[in-house]
Amino acid sequence: MQTNLSEAAKRLPRAEEAESILRSCVHCGFCNATCPTYQIIGDELDGPRGRIYLMKQALEGGEISESTQLHLDRCLTCRNCETTCPSGVRYHNLLDIGRDFIEQQVPRSPSERLLRAGLRTVVPRAGLFKALLRTGNLFRPLMPASLKAHMPREVRPPRPRPQARHARQVLMLEGCVQPSLSPNTNAATARVLDRFGIGITPAREAGCCGAVDYHLNAQDTGLDRARRNIDAWWPAIEAGAEAIVQTASGCGAFVKEYGHLLRNDPQYAEKAHRVSQLAKDLVEVLRDQDLERLAIKADKRMAFHCPCTLQHAQKLGGAVESVLTRLGFTLTPVPDAHLCCGSAGSYSITQPELSKQLRDNKLNALESGNPEVIVTANIGCQTHLDGANRTPVRHWIEIVDEALG
C-alpha cells in the first residue's frame, strides 16, 4: 500500500523497515480468516488488516487515541496471520514498531502502568518469581479463582540431571518462570539428551530472554537482556557448543530474533546473528537423532497443543507430533490446531476476558479426542491451559522421559 511516513516517524530507528512492511500489504484480508481476536470480536480493527491501517495512520501523522492502543493491545502476536498471508507481510515486526511509537503518544492509566511494571519486575527475575510463587502457594486456599488459574496445580520436583561429560555439548536457556512452574522440564531434557550423548554446558549468567520486557513496550530493556545472554553464552559458543536449546518455544522464538533486532548494533550484530543461527527448539535437536532405537513405553493417549511461537514464529508445526509418533505415542486429532490458546506471554493477565475465551475454545478442541493428557512445548501455554483444572497439561519432554523409565 502507498505510504508516506510523517517527519516524526521518519526519525524512528526502524522507519525504513516499517515503510517496507506497510508497502508489502495488499489489503487482501486473508489474515482475518485465521486471526483469533477477529473471530471472537468481529471488528475489522481487531484483525491484522485493521491494525495495519491503524499503524499506518499513526505513522503517517494521523490521529492516535486510546482506542488505537486498545486494538493493538488486543493482538496476541500469535503470527497466525503471517502463516496465512500470501504477500509475506512481516506483521509482528510492524507491530513492534507501531506499539512502541504509539506507547510514546498515548499515556496509560495508573493501573495499567502499575500492572505492566509489576509484570516486568517479577516475571524476568527467576529468584523473585520463585519466592512469590512459594508465598502464593501458602495462601492458595484464600485466593480468588482468577489468581489460582495462573498457578500450577502440581509442581513436580526435578529428578537428578545426568553427570556424564559428553563430547557433544549444547547450551540451554533455563528460562525465568519455567524453573518454578515446571522445574522437571529442563531436567527431563537433560536426561533425554544424555541418551544420545549430548551434554549441557551450564551458563548461569544467562537469564530472561528479554521477550517479557520487549513485548510490554520496554524494548530497550528487552534488548539489554539479549545482550547479557549473548555475553553469557559466548565463551561456550567459542568453545564449540553446537546449539542453544530452548524448551519454551516462546523464548526460542525471541532468541531467534536476536540477529534481526540487534542487526544495527555495531558491538553485537555479528554475535547476535550467530546466536540466532545456533538457537534451536528442543524438537529440532531430537528429530535428528535415532529415536527408533529407544526402548520406550508409549502407553498414553495424548493431544498435542502446538504453541503459536512454535508453529507460526519458528515454522515447526508438525515437528513435535512427528517425534512423538516416531516414539510410538498415540496422538488424538485436534480441530483448529492453528488457533492460539490465549496465553501469549502476559496476554492472559493484561487481556483476561479474551484470553479465557480462547483458552476454553482451545481446550474443547484438545479434549475432543478424549486424551489422557495434553502436552505442549511452551510453559506459558502449559500453565494457562492447566489453570482451567480440566485435562492435565504437561511439557511433552517430561512424558517422553517418563516413558524411557
WOSULLIN-V319050 format. One record per residue. N is the residue number from 0. PSI is psi in whole degrees, -180 to 180 (* if undefined). D_LAST is the distance of its C-alpha to the last C-alpha in Angstrom with 1 decimal. Layout:
BEGIN
((N/PSI/D_LAST) (N/PSI/D_LAST))
END
This chain:
BEGIN
((0/149/57.1) (1/135/60.1) (2/136/59.4) (3/95/61.7) (4/146/59.9) (5/166/62.0) (6/-37/63.1) (7/-42/60.6) (8/-33/57.7) (9/-22/59.0) (10/-5/58.5) (11/145/54.7) (12/-29/52.6) (13/32/50.9) (14/-47/54.0) (15/-39/54.0) (16/-44/50.4) (17/-45/51.2) (18/-41/54.3) (19/-42/52.5) (20/-44/49.9) (21/-41/52.5) (22/-22/54.5) (23/-16/51.6) (24/131/51.4) (25/16/53.5) (26/21/53.3) (27/-31/51.8) (28/4/49.7) (29/-30/46.7) (30/-35/44.6) (31/-27/45.6) (32/-23/44.0) (33/12/40.5) (34/120/41.2) (35/-41/39.4) (36/-36/42.1) (37/-39/44.9) (38/-33/43.5) (39/-48/43.5) (40/-37/46.7) (41/14/48.7) (42/129/50.7) (43/-35/51.4) (44/-6/51.1) (45/26/47.5) (46/167/46.5) (47/-43/46.1) (48/-44/49.6) (49/-40/51.3) (50/-35/49.4) (51/-41/50.5) (52/-43/54.1) (53/-43/53.8) (54/-37/52.6) (55/-46/55.3) (56/-44/57.9) (57/-44/56.8) (58/-15/56.7) (59/5/60.2) (60/11/61.7) (61/-175/61.6) (62/136/61.0) (63/128/57.8) (64/178/57.1) (65/-31/54.6) (66/-41/54.0) (67/-48/53.1) (68/-41/50.5) (69/-45/49.1) (70/-36/48.5) (71/-37/46.7) (72/-35/44.7) (73/-13/43.5) (74/132/41.9) (75/-13/38.1) (76/39/38.1) (77/-23/35.6) (78/17/37.3) (79/-37/37.2) (80/-33/40.9) (81/-36/40.3) (82/-34/38.1) (83/-32/41.0) (84/123/44.0) (85/-13/45.9) (86/-2/47.7) (87/32/44.7) (88/127/45.9) (89/71/43.8) (90/-43/43.9) (91/-33/41.4) (92/-41/43.5) (93/-40/46.7) (94/-41/45.1) (95/-45/44.3) (96/-47/47.9) (97/-44/49.5) (98/-44/47.6) (99/-42/48.5) (100/-45/52.1) (101/-33/52.5) (102/-32/50.8) (103/-18/53.8) (104/-28/56.3) (105/110/55.1) (106/139/54.6) (107/160/51.8) (108/158/52.5) (109/-38/51.8) (110/-39/48.9) (111/-41/47.2) (112/-41/47.8) (113/-44/46.3) (114/-48/43.2) (115/-39/42.6) (116/-38/43.3) (117/-45/40.9) (118/-43/38.1) (119/-23/38.9) (120/-40/39.1) (121/-51/35.9) (122/-45/33.3) (123/-10/33.4) (124/101/33.3) (125/-42/29.7) (126/-45/31.0) (127/-43/33.6) (128/-43/31.4) (129/-42/28.8) (130/-42/31.8) (131/-36/33.2) (132/-42/30.0) (133/-43/29.7) (134/-43/33.3) (135/-39/32.9) (136/-32/30.2) (137/-36/32.6) (138/17/35.2) (139/-43/33.0) (140/-23/34.8) (141/-6/38.1) (142/148/37.0) (143/157/38.3) (144/-33/35.9) (145/-34/36.6) (146/-40/35.1) (147/-32/32.1) (148/-19/31.2) (149/8/30.5) (150/145/28.1) (151/143/24.4) (152/-38/23.9) (153/132/20.9) (154/112/19.7) (155/122/16.1) (156/146/16.3) (157/136/14.6) (158/160/11.9) (159/143/13.3) (160/152/14.0) (161/149/14.0) (162/-9/17.5) (163/144/18.0) (164/125/21.1) (165/155/21.3) (166/-39/24.4) (167/126/23.3) (168/141/23.5) (169/158/23.5) (170/158/24.7) (171/127/23.0) (172/113/25.1) (173/-30/23.5) (174/169/25.8) (175/-38/28.0) (176/-25/26.7) (177/-40/23.0) (178/-23/22.2) (179/-42/23.8) (180/-34/22.9) (181/69/19.3) (182/-18/18.4) (183/-11/14.7) (184/-51/15.4) (185/-33/16.6) (186/-42/14.1) (187/-39/11.3) (188/-46/13.8) (189/-40/14.2) (190/-40/10.7) (191/-44/10.6) (192/-35/14.2) (193/-32/13.6) (194/-24/11.8) (195/16/15.3) (196/32/17.4) (197/123/18.4) (198/164/19.2) (199/121/20.6) (200/120/24.2) (201/143/24.9) (202/77/28.1) (203/-18/28.6) (204/-17/32.1) (205/139/30.9) (206/-142/31.0) (207/140/31.5) (208/-22/32.0) (209/-8/35.4) (210/-37/34.9) (211/-52/35.6) (212/-48/39.0) (213/-44/39.9) (214/-5/39.4) (215/23/41.3) (216/23/44.2) (217/67/43.9) (218/-37/43.5) (219/-40/44.8) (220/-41/42.4) (221/-41/39.5) (222/-32/40.7) (223/-38/41.1) (224/-39/37.4) (225/-44/36.7) (226/-40/39.0) (227/-38/37.3) (228/-41/33.9) (229/-45/35.5) (230/-40/37.0) (231/-36/33.8) (232/-23/31.9) (233/-43/34.9) (234/-41/34.6) (235/-34/31.0) (236/-45/32.2) (237/-29/35.1) (238/-5/32.8) (239/11/31.0) (240/130/28.1) (241/-13/27.3) (242/159/26.3) (243/108/26.2) (244/135/23.1) (245/135/23.2) (246/-7/20.5) (247/114/23.4) (248/-25/25.5) (249/-44/28.6) (250/-44/28.5) (251/-42/27.9) (252/-39/30.9) (253/-41/33.1) (254/-36/32.1) (255/-13/33.0) (256/-9/36.3) (257/-46/37.2) (258/-40/39.1) (259/-44/41.3) (260/-26/41.9) (261/19/42.9) (262/-23/44.7) (263/9/48.0) (264/111/47.0) (265/-28/48.6) (266/-28/46.4) (267/-7/43.0) (268/-49/43.5) (269/-44/42.4) (270/-41/39.4) (271/-39/38.4) (272/-43/38.6) (273/-43/36.4) (274/-44/33.8) (275/-35/33.8) (276/-36/33.4) (277/-19/30.3) (278/128/28.7) (279/137/25.8) (280/151/23.5) (281/-39/19.8) (282/-28/20.0) (283/-28/22.8) (284/-47/20.8) (285/-32/17.8) (286/-20/20.1) (287/0/21.7) (288/166/18.7) (289/77/17.9) (290/-31/15.1) (291/-18/15.8) (292/-10/14.6) (293/138/10.9) (294/107/9.1) (295/142/7.7) (296/86/8.0) (297/80/10.7) (298/16/12.4) (299/139/14.0) (300/122/17.6) (301/149/18.2) (302/132/21.3) (303/124/21.4) (304/114/24.1) (305/111/25.3) (306/150/27.0) (307/-37/30.6) (308/-19/29.9) (309/-49/27.4) (310/-36/29.5) (311/-40/33.1) (312/-49/33.1) (313/-4/30.6) (314/43/31.2) (315/26/27.6) (316/132/27.8) (317/-13/25.6) (318/-48/23.4) (319/-41/20.3) (320/-41/20.9) (321/-44/21.2) (322/-46/17.9) (323/-38/16.1) (324/-42/18.2) (325/-32/17.5) (326/-8/13.8) (327/4/14.9) (328/150/15.0) (329/121/18.2) (330/131/20.4) (331/151/23.4) (332/147/26.7) (333/107/28.0) (334/149/31.8) (335/46/33.5) (336/-15/30.3) (337/-13/32.6) (338/149/33.8) (339/148/32.9) (340/-10/31.1) (341/0/33.7) (342/-67/31.6) (343/55/33.1) (344/-118/32.7) (345/4/35.3) (346/-37/36.8) (347/-17/35.2) (348/-39/37.3) (349/-25/40.4) (350/65/40.7) (351/-37/39.1) (352/-49/40.9) (353/-41/40.2) (354/-44/36.6) (355/-40/36.0) (356/-42/37.7) (357/-39/35.5) (358/-47/32.3) (359/-39/33.4) (360/-42/34.3) (361/-43/31.0) (362/-38/29.1) (363/-41/31.4) (364/-44/30.5) (365/-35/26.7) (366/-5/26.8) (367/-23/29.2) (368/12/26.6) (369/54/25.0) (370/157/21.4) (371/-31/18.9) (372/149/18.1) (373/134/20.0) (374/152/18.4) (375/-175/20.5) (376/21/20.9) (377/130/23.4) (378/-33/23.4) (379/-48/26.9) (380/-43/26.2) (381/-50/23.0) (382/-41/25.1) (383/-49/28.1) (384/-40/26.6) (385/-24/24.6) (386/-14/27.9) (387/-9/29.4) (388/42/27.2) (389/-128/26.5) (390/135/23.2) (391/144/20.4) (392/128/20.1) (393/168/17.2) (394/140/16.6) (395/-30/15.0) (396/-28/12.8) (397/-39/11.1) (398/-42/10.2) (399/-46/9.1) (400/-44/6.9) (401/-38/5.3) (402/-22/5.3) (403/-18/3.8) (404/*/0.0))
END
